[in-house]
Amino acid sequence: MQTLVFAGAMAGIAVWIGETIGAFALLGGLAVLTTPTVLYSLQMGNFQTTAVALGAIALVLLVTQRIRAGAPILAYVALSKIFPGLLVVYLLLGRRWRAVAWTAAAGVALVALTFAVFGTEPFSDFVHSELPAISNGHAFPQSERPNVAASNQSIYGLTVRLRLLGAGWLDQPIGLKIASLYGLIVVALTALAGWKDRIDLSSPAGRAMLVQTGLALISLALSYVLRRAGTRSW
């Protein structure tokens, strides 16, 4: 299912870009689909590839004024995997108020639906148990193991590999601070990209630029969110 979603998003975006650039985008997407990083993620059943694909689709829908279709998709992936939520920052600083409002409303609706189906326990567990464990690194103890660190391509994973290579001063607290600093830089870059958003979507080159910008921001955010996980980032 994830492979079909990924391939479908790739083909749909390439058609939307159009002309020769769209054809090259499709060929490039096929090449990405065969990379070890994507194949590894699909083999694990990791949701990252689908979240990236749906995030790109949502961005295209929202900036082309198909807001009622794009907002629920972006809200879903942002609540599911966090890192696509960076696109909300991009839309907010780009003064796309309707897109942001609809996405926020869709997010509230999804949270309300979850509350109605599962009750308060998942929310309580997340706030009181999972969030503190994520903050102090205890949620992902496997990220400290050498065999996992070798395949963790996040910013935090880099600090672990350096520590294992002899940089003893790069202990876990410092690694987490470096990852947090990286996260702030990514948010700042996203805000800047949104504020300077003057992409002309009337040409294939402009449409390709929008997709490239969105995927770049998602990829940078993914490297931060996976800072303690034992999975590869894009």
Secondary structure, 3 states (H helix, E strand, C coil): CHHHHHHHHHHHHHHHHCHHHHHHHHHHHHHHHCCHHHHHHHHHCCCHHHHHHHHHHHHHHHHCCCHHHHHHHHHHHHHHHCHHHHHHHHHHHCCCHHHHHHHHHHHHHHHHHHHHHHCCHHHHHHHHHHHHHHHHCCCCHHHHCHHHHCCCCCHHHHHHHHHHCCCCCCCHHHHHHHHHHHHHHHHHHHHHHHHCCCCCCCCHHHHHHHHHHHHHHHHHHHHHHCCCCCCCCC
